[in-house]
Structures are given as C-alpha cells and as structure tokens.
Amino acid sequence: MTTHQYAQPMLPWLLAGTLDDADLAAVEQHVAGCAQCQADLAWQRQLRAASAPPASGCDADRALAALLPRLGAQAPRVGMLARWRNAVAANDAWLRWAAGAQLAVIAALSLLLLRPAADTDYRALGAAPPSGSVVVTFRPDTPEREIRRILQANNARVVDGPTVTDAYVLALPATKTAAAIKRLRAEPAVTLAQPLTAGDHP
Amino acid sequence: MHGSVDASDARLVGQVAAGDRQAFERLYRGYFPRLTRFLNGMTRSVPLIEEIVNDTMLVVWQKAHSYDGSCKVSTWIFAIAYRKACKAIKGLDDPVDTDPDQFEGDICFDPVHELDQHRLQRAIGAALEDLPPAQRAVVQLTYHHDMGYADIAAVMDCPVNTVKTRMFHARRRLRKLLADQLEEGS
C-alpha cells in the first residue's frame, strides 16, 4: 500500500482532528507533499463547513416530560459488582492508588530480599510449619541419594530444616504417620524419628 | 471527547445505575442536543427524533448497570441511538457495497440555481439524504460529533475498515452530487 492509499481514507478524520498521533504524523507528512490530497482536503473543508445539521426543532423539556412517566415502570437493576465497576469506570484516581500500593509492595519485598539472613535466629522444632508432623535426623555420613530413597519410600516431604542440630521436619500422610515413623526408625541411616504432636508420642 | 467530560458522564451513568433520577435528567439534557443533531441527519422528522432519543435514553436508564467503562459513555449512548434509529427507519440501511450510481436519477436539487449559503446547505442536506443511512451516519459522526474512525466503528458495531469504506463511498457520491455546488480544491 502506498502512502497515498494509506492517507487518502484518513483525510476526513485529519480534517475533524480525531486521528491518533501515529496516523496524524503519517497523514500530515503525506498531505504536505501531495497536491491531490490537499485539493481533496480543501473540498471536504467546504463540505464540512456547509453541512452542519440545522436545528431540528426538538424540545428537550417536552421530550423529557414524555419520557419520565416511562421510567417509573422500570426499576433499574444494579448489583454490588456493577456499582463497583461503575465507580471504577467513573473515577481513574484508583489507578494512582493502585500504582502507589503496588510500588509499596515491591519496595517491601525488595527490602526483605536484600536483608542479610539472620544466622542467629533461634527456631524451635515446635515452631515448625503445621503441615510438618515428624522430626527426623540422619547419620552425618548418609548420602543425599539414601535420604531421598527413605523419604520416597515413606511418601514423606521435607517441610523444614535442616535445623542447627541437622534435624528435618517431614510431612507424612496423616493416616499413615505411625506406620511411617516405625519404618523410619527401622532405617539404619535414621538416628531419630519423633512425632511433633503430643498425641503421637510413642 | 475530553477525558474529564467522559469521566463526569461515567459518574452520572454510575448514579443512574443506582436509580438516581436527577443524574439521569442531567445525562439526558447533556446528550439531547447531540443526539437530536445526529438523528436529524438520519431522519428529518421532529416527533420521530424525539421518540428515538427517548427510546435511547430509556435503554440508558434500564441498562446503566451494564455499562462497564470499556468504551466512552458517548460511544455507548450513540451506539444505542444508532441502533434505535436504524430500527425506526428500517429498510433504509443499505448494504455498504451498494452501487452509488443507482441513485443517479434521484438528485433532488437543481444545480443551475444561484450558489448562496442557504441553497448550498439545502443542496448538501439533499445530497446527504441521498446517501444510504449507514454512510450518512459516518459522515455525521466524523464531521459533526468529533468521533474518530475507531469510535464510529464501535457505535456502528462494524469493523474499522467498513467505516473507512462507507466514508469513501459517501465522499465519492457527495462529490458527484455536489459537483456544481462545491468548488474543487486547487
């Protein structure tokens, strides 16, 4: 498509001043060097100036008076979602608030990420996540592969650890905890397998 | 339309959705002149124009809760008005690719008359009436309602290219009809 073919259909909106920035730059640049488009634009300018619709003789008061009785029979339906949606549509100030809140969250997360790890933090085993049910320690020389095998064999998942005492907190299937603990204790590599909840004490 | 004006309109629509009659009346009076001007280009009948405006604004009253802010309030209301006008003058909404030359014999003005402003306006009015309503609506919305082609596409519920095509046919037809009325640009 040539620039002329692109610009020609746009001339009415160039004249009306409603082209967006990208169209406006391209069309204006073409028109500046195109005698045919300039002539077309001049013709449309005359047409536009002389074609303003005449007054219709309509009367807003009269028409509104005819409409108002019809409104009574129609109670507008509006729900909470619609009210909120309309409020958002009517007021773009929320965008500034949302952007501000987003920036605050990003700043807070950045601070947390940049803060050095607190090595001296004390964490008791009892403070482990609630999903963990058993605390386990392994012999120090147990290979990672063996630890993985033991976990998989018992359908266990590490949810915390290692702690300062090299203990791990495991999550086990709720209905099979006691049997899993028994199996864990039977493993030569396991030095401790202890339930965290009071009711599970052996 | 200026952004703050549309935001103010959107606020009114929100109040209308909550059943606020005063807000509705403000919206009605704000849009009445613009809608009548637009509809006057579609139909010259004053009672019909007022009826279409009222049908349009009744839909605004009933459906205000469904306005979701995805387009300007003016685009939303003009789209309703356009549909109501098409329904009111049904049968006149010719397809876009109608051959404009079929109207050749229907020119309803005498081009030999003296060119003065009043006569020119009458001639242009007659030429516009000679256009299919869809083309006439595009001309009206482009020249007299500050709408870009994308807004017009939303009002008329058609692709942007259809708007451009309608305008192209309208310009070609008007140029032919008004050949003796408007000077060709140099």
Interface residues (C-beta under 8 A of the other chain):
Chain A: P9 M10 P12 W13 L15 A16 G17 T18 L19 D20 Q38 A39 D40 L41 A42 W43 Q44 Q46 L47 R48 A50 S51 A52 P53 P54 S56 G57 C58 D59 A60 R62 A63 L64 A66 L67 L68 R70 L71 Q74 A75 P76 R77 V78 G79 A82 R83 R85 N86 A87 V88 A89 A90 N91 D92
Chain B: A7 A10 R11 V13 G14 V16 A17 A18 G19 R21 F24 E25 Y28 R29 F32 P33 T36 R37 F38 L39 N40 G41 R44 V46 I49 E50 V53 N54 M57 L58 W61 Q62 A64 H65 S66 Y67 D68 G69 Q117 L120 Q121 I124 G125 L128 V139 Q140 T142 Y143 H144 D146 M147 G148 Y149 D151 K164 M167 F168 R171 L174 R175 L178 L182 E183 E184 G185 S186
